[in-house]
Amino acid sequence: MDKKNEAITSRDVDFAKWYTDVCRKAELMDYSSVKGFINYLPYGYGIWEAIKEFADRLFKEKGAENVYLPSVIPMSMFDREKEHVEGFAPEILVATIGGGKRLEDPLVIRPTSEILFSDLYKHLVKSYRDLPKRFNQWCSVVRWEKTTRPFLRGSEFLWQEGHCLFETEKEANDNALEMLEVYDRIGRECLAIPFLKGKKSAHETFAGAVATYSIEALMHDGKALQAGTTHYLGTGFAKAGGIAFQGRNNALETPHQSSWGISTRLIGAVIMVHGDDNGLVLPPMVAPIQAVIVGIKSQDEKVKEACRGLYEELKRAGIRVKLDLDPSKTPGWKFAEYEMKGVPLRIEIGPRDIESGLSGLAIRFSGEKRSVKLNEIAHQIPLLLREIQEGMYLAAKSRLEASIVDVETLEELKATLEKGGYARMAYCGEEECELKIKELTLGGTARCIYQENVEGKTCPVCGKKATVVSYFAKAY
């Protein structure tokens, strides 16, 4: 689509500025008075609500139940899991005064809730009959980031965190893998984003976890974005939290734990995967406004009547629809505004449309314009929205597949990452070589493991036998 909105910087001129322009001009957020924190405006929060509603339904289908835990953690409790604390120490915000008095036990504003869930489960789980436990929490967390960017990395962000307990290692690890597939489905069916998914390297594994798995998305600028993670936590957090249960043989046992989370970072992914030089391009499933009806010569009574009738019909059909009969703005201004906000469908109705019995439809994703009979629009819109959702996913999938390059040498790896996209390469899997790759490629990291048990390959860094094939990319 040709660039028409001069208020938005072109992606290819300055991608970071383009991203900020879209966030601000489309009224997704505003900067708060607290550095690193943002205000979620109705349009941006509406995208999160759509994601949350879709995801929550899938979680509950998998047996998860929603809970809400405190937003603070006593430092004495936080200190029980030393490896966990070490991983989060640079990012925690600590409250030291309460009620005007210095607290004997300072309170950590939760950066994540493994410890809180362990404390809860200590009281709820006494026997193997109490397992499994599948709890999920929708909340905000605070991590004191040095560099922030709206939705992608903030000092506070919204997310969900599932924390589950199981009797066996297999059940817990299977749950982590099962939720990875759920996240992949959220990408495919809700966000229209194809994900790469796999296990993280030991270096990238969550502090305190046995194994971490992730979904990775590719942005327009060729960088990867970790869009969600699931973890098999083993028994470390449970032991630190004092959780034990009477097993089937009457001996005390420690449960195995999993956790999984996605956040408002997904809003950033939607912006950067689908957006263009004119602003947002929203998949219908997450669009706060799925269709807008714009009245042409909206003061005409027949136009008003036709627009209002269609509006009510679409509302009854469950479509998130907006009616714009504002006479103070020109149709051209409205068209540009709704394009910038990424509204999937625009319906135009004027006196000539009423006379001909046809209405103009503009599809934001493809730029295509169609004419549809006025008396068939209400029936056609749901079908069109499904067509757009599928078309956006397939287009993003095609771009992703074209971005994956198989490489065997460090020179090929460096060249691929400089261009942007994923380099798929076998290496030894050792942390030392992974850090060397990051240094040589100026930021390239192993995003997730594509294949294990590699035969006949050597690590291009150290020359030892390769053990895994990983996707490498520069990332946010």
Disulfide bonds with the S-S distance in Angstrom:
none
